[in-house]
């Protein structure tokens, strides 16, 4: 029986883009940032509106917002929606509200004349909400992670870039 030498058993070091000693909290925050979680969370919060239930993964896949999104945005929406808490079965009223808010968002993007000035304000404030979340993260944690700007198609080119974090 032959034994392998020590050098054959060693694993060659590979490029590790993340620190090998990353704690669970940092890993969770990094994964959230890399996925564009703040952007997707804000969009899902708009779609949720006054529903008690968060938008579920199954529901988000049925929206026009999801259909219009880029692959990276779809990934972000799925990532955040998969973490939603579903306490009860989704009611017909919850479905109706989701369809209504989703349709409104698409009409906003298409530039159609709309009512609901408060909903328009909510949509326009999504980038502000993302910026606020990133500033809070920066103030609370010594290490922050860069987050891509997603859903530019909702605001056109008027989205103000959020400050890059270190």
N, C-alpha and C positions, 0 to 999 in steps of 0.2 A: 504494500500500500504506500503510495506516494503522498507526501505532505506538501502542501503549497508553501512557498516562502511567504514571509510576512509582507513583502511588497506586493505580491499578487492578491493578498486578501484585503489590502487597504483600498478604500474607496477614494478615488481621485476627488480633490475638492472641485466643486462646481460653483458657478456664479450664483450667489444667493442675493437677490435684490433687497431682501428685508433682513433686518438684524436677527441673528439666530437666537438672541436672548430676549426677543420681544415678548413683553408680558401680554396676557389675554386682553386686557383693556386696550392697549395700544393696537393689538392685532385687529380687534373689533372696530376700533375707530378708523384704522387704515383701510380695512376692507370696505367700510361704509363710504369713506372718502373716494376711494378708487372706483367704486361702483356709481358714484354720483348720487349718493343717498339723500343728501340735503335737497337737491333739485327734485328728485322723484318724490320725496316725502311731501314737499310743498305742493306739487301738482296733485298728488293723491289727496292731500288735505282739501284742496279746492274741490276735487271731484266728490269727496265725502260730504262736504257742506255741513248741514245740520243733522245728518244721520247719526245715530248713536253708534252704529257699527262702522268699523273701519272698512275700507274697500278691500275685499279679499283678492287673492291671487286669481281665482277663477273668474271673478267679476272684471278685474282689470284687463284680462285677455279679451273681453268682449267689447271694450270701448273703442270709439273712433280715435281717441287720443292715443291709445296703444297702437292702433293700425297705422296712424300717421307718423309715429315715432321712428327714429333711426334704430338700427340694431342695438347700439350702445344705450340709447334711451329705453328701449324695450327691456334690455337686461336690467337697467336700474329700476324700472317700474316693477319688474318681477321680483328683484332682490328685496325691495322695500315691502311690497304687498305680501310676500311670503312670510314676513315677520308680523303681519297684522294679527290682532287678537279677535277671534270670532266667538262671541259669548252666546249668540243665538243664531238660529237659521236666518238667512237673509229674507226679509219680508218683501211682499210685492211693492209696498211703499218705498222701501230702501232701493229696490231696483228702479222704480220710477224716478226717484230723486237722482240716482246715478245717471240715468239716461238723460234727464233734463240738464244736469250740470255738464255732462260730457258734450251734449249737443251745443250748449251755450259756448263752451270753450272753442269748439270747432268753428262756430259762427263768428266768434271773436277773431280767430285767426284769419278767417276768410274776409274779414272787414265788413260783415253785414251789420246793418243798423240794429242795435239791441236796446232793450230796456235794462232793468237790473243794474243800475249804475254801481251799486255796492258790489256786485259780482265782477264788474269790470275793474273796480278798484282792487278787489282780491287778486285777480289775475295779474294786474300790473305790479302788485306788491310782492309777488313771488320772489323776484330777484333780491328784493330788500330783506325778505325773510331768510333767504339763503345767506346773505351777507351777515345778518344778525347772528345766525347760528354759527357761522364760521368765526366771527369775532368772539362769541361766547366760548367756543372751543379753544380759541387762542388764549383767552384770559384764564381759562380753567386748567389747561394742561401745558406742561413744558414742551411737549412735542406735538406738532400738528401736521396734517397731511394735505397735499394738494388735491383739489377736487376739480374735475373737468366741468366746464360750463355746458350744460345740456338744455335741450328744449328751446334753442334760439328761435326756432320756427314759430313759436308762440308769440314772441315779441318782435319778430323781424330782426333787424340789426340794432335795435335800440337797447338791447340788454347791456347793462353796465357790467363790466367784468368784476367779479369778486376778487378781492386782493389775494394774491398768491401767498399761501402759508408755507412755513419752512418745515 
